[in-house]
Amino acid sequence: MKKTVAIGSDHGGFELKEHLKAFLQESGYPVVDFGCYDLEPVDYPDVAFLVAEAVATHPDFVGIMIDGAGIGSTMTANKVPGVRCALCWDLSSVLNSRDHNDANMLALGAQFIGKGLAKQMVEAWLKTPFSGGRHDRRVTKIMEIESRFLKRFRA
């Protein structure tokens, strides 16, 4: 069963988001669009948080966020416990983010990636499984660091 894709963008990523959303739907993926819905300026942290929150609270979701460079959305998403958002600009980083890091959210920079490459990247990201093994230990450590930090500051 295909995971549901939570997708979002700011105004700088709107056109690429719409292109990828259509591609995902044509490919049979359920898609939930968290905005933005036109070219009016919006702040990427607001939308990136909504996508990351959906990923963190729904185990059957993965997320894709597109802004101008992808950097700010990545920073925002990785503040949400349970999210492992990877900023990728090429196929190699996409494959590594899934195979080695079990990324559950992908950030893209619309200023740097064309529509054709973005489709290839999203398709590869969604189809690449986490390899586990030695990488499982490392992803577990990432999540443990998050857990220890949260426990320390909630006490």
N, C-alpha and C positions, 0 to 999 in steps of 0.2 A: 504494500500500500504506500502511495506517495504521501510524503509529509505535506502539511499545509504550509504555504509560504506567506509569512507576514512581510509585507513590502512597504517601504515608505521613502520619501525624498523631501528635500527642501526645494525651493524654486529652481535652484541651479541644477538639480538632478531630475526635475519633473519630466522632461521629454524622454530621457533614458528610462526612467521608471515606467512610463506608459508603454514604451517599446518592449521592455522586459516583461511587464505584466501580461501583455498580449501573447508574447512568446510562451510564457509559463502556462497560461490558460489553454493555448493551442496544444501544448505538450501534456495536458491532462492534470496539471497541478491545481489543487484548490488554492486560491489566493485571497488574502485579506489585505485590503489597501488601507493603510493608516494615514494617507495624505502625503504630500499636499495634493490638492485637486485642481490647481491651475498655476499660472506663472506669478501670482501675487507673492511678494516676499514673505517668507516665514522663517523662523529660527530653527535650524536643524536639531538642536538639542530636544526640542519639544517632540518632534516626530521620531527621532532616534530612540527616545525613551519609550514611546508607545510600542514601537516594534520590539525593542529589547524586553519590555514587560511581557508582551505576548509570548516571546520565546521562553522566558523564565518561568511562566506560569502554565504553559501548555506543552507537555513533553512531545506532542506530535507536531509541533511547529518548528520551523527554522525561519531565520529572518534575513532580509536583504534591505540595506539602507543605502541610498545614493544621495550624495551632496556634491559640492564642487570638487573637493579634493578627497573626501572620505575620511580625513583625519579627525575632524571634530566629532563626527558621528561615531567613529570607533571609540574615541575617548568617552563619550557619553554612554554608549552601550555597555562598555566594560565596567561601568560603575554599578550596573544592575547585577546583583548576585545570581549566579547560575549561567550568566552569559559569557561566551567566549567568542568575541567578535574579532574577525580578521580583516584587516585592510589589505586588499589584493589589487595588484596592477597588471598581473600577467598570469598565464596558465600555470607556471611553476609554483607561484605563491598560492594559487587556488588549490592545487593538488596537495601541497604541503600542509595547508591549513586544515584540510580534512583528514588526510592520511596520518599525519603526525600529531595534530593538535585537537582533533575532533571539534573544530569550530562549529558552533550552531548559529552563527550570524556572520554575514558577509557584508563588508562595506566597500563601496565603489566610488571612485571620483570621476564624475561625468566630464570634467575638464580634460581628463587624461586618457579616457577609454572610449573608443568608438562603439557604435551599436553592434557591429559584427563581432568584435572581440568580446564585448560584454555578454552577448548571447553564448559564445563559446565558454566563457568563464563560468557563467551561471550554470550551464548544462553540466560542465565538468565538476563543479562544486557540489551540485545536487546528486550526482551519480558516483562520486568518490566516497567509498566507505572509510571509516576509521580503522586503521590496521591493528590497533591494540598492541599487545606485546610490550616491549620496552617503552613504547609511547604511552601506554595506559598508565604506567607508574608516574610518568611526568605530568600527564593531565590530572591525575589524582592529586599530585602535589600542588598544582595550580589551584585546584578547588579547595584543598586543605588550607592553603594560605588565606584564601578568601574567608573561609569559615573561622580560622583563628582570629583574623582581624575583626570580623563582625562580633565574635564572642567577647573579645577584649574591650570593645567600645560600647557594647550593650550592657555590660556589667555595672 
